[in-house]
């Protein structure tokens, strides 16, 4: 049976990840639109200078989406860092938290569309019971 304080911590983390997921889904919708536009532009055999400009604008759009993902991830990190890790919980349960957190981010945070990969990066300091870092890499 799991420790009650660990379960409360997990529920708090799940709420934070759900908020993050909502933001990521909106970014994914924008990425899908950009991808569709880019695919049509790349089908053009002899692109005009205007077409080339539109292709460059799509690439800039993906750069902007990267920044949005970074911002959403920083907000997730802050949300999770504000939660108190239950220091009195059994160490065996605490050791499972980083893998659990990676799993929940992967499970809830992948709606970015075709050709997109996402990889959570989490570092936890068990000595001080603090989340040291939380990041997500997105490849378009």
N, C-alpha and C positions, 0 to 999 in steps of 0.2 A: 504494500500500500504506500502510496506516495505521500510525502509530507504536505500538510495543508498550506503552509507558507510558500512552498515551492509551486504548488498549484495556483495560488493567488498571483505569484510572480509570473507564471506562464500565461495566465489570463490577461494580465496587464500587457505583456509582450505581444500576445495575439491581437489585442485591440490596436496597439501601435502598428503592427505589421498590416492589419486590415486597412488602417488609414493610408499607409504607404502604398498598399496595393491599389487603392482607389486612384491615387495620383499616377501610379505607373500605368494603369489601364488607360487613362486619358492620354498619356504620352504615347502609348502603343497605338492608339487610334490615329494620332497625328503622324506617327511613323508609317502606318499603313497607307495613309493618303499620300505621303511623300514618296513612298516606294512605288505606288501605282503611277504617279506622275512621272517619276524617273524611268520606270519601265517603258512607258509610252515614248518618252523622249529618246531613249536609247534604241528604240526600234527604227528611228529615222536614219535612213542610209546616208544622206547628205545633209547633216544638220546646218542650219543657218547660224549666223552669229547670235541671233536672238535665242535659238534653241540651245546653243552652247551656254549662253548666259543663264537660261532657265535650269540647265543641268548643274551649273555652279551654285545657283541659288538653292537647289535641292540639297547639295552637299553641305551648304551653310546651315540649312534647316536641320540636318542631322547633328551638326555641331551644337546648335541651340538645344536640341533634344537631349544631348549628352549633359549639358549644363542643368537642364530640368531634372534629369535622373539624379545627378550629383546633389542638387538641392533637396530633392525628396529623400534621398538616402541620408543626408546630414540631419534632416528633421527626424527620420527614424532613429538614427543614432542617439540624438538628444533625448527623444522620448524613452528609449530603452535605458539610457544612462541615468535618467531621473528615477527609474524604478529601483527600489532597494532589493538587492539580492539577499535572500534569507540566510544570514550567516550561521544560524543555529541548525540549519537543515543538515541531514546526514551528508557527509562528503561524497559518498557514492552517487547521490542524486545531483549534487552540484557539478560533479565531473561530467554528467550527461548533458548539462545545459548548453554548452557551445554547439554540440552536434545537433541537439534538438532545435536550437535557434537557426542554424544553417538549413535544416530540413524544412522548417516552417517558412523561411524566406523563399526557398526554392519552390515549395508547394504553392505559395500564394502569390509569388511575384513574377511569373513567367508569361503574362499575357501580352507580350510585345510583338507577336506576329512572326511570320516566316523569316528564316535566316537570321534570327536574333538569338544570341546566347547570353545567359546571365549567370554570374558566379558570385555567391556571397563570400566575404572574407571576414572572419570574426576572430578576435583575440581576446581572451578572458584572463584576468589576473586573479587566480584563486587565493593568493596570499592576502590580498586586500579586498577580495570579493567585489571587484569592479570590472566592468566591461572596458577593456583598453581601446579596442578599435572595432568598428563595424563598417564595412564597405561593401559595395556591390559593383562588379564590373559588368558593363553591358557592351556587347560587340554587335554592331549593326550589320 
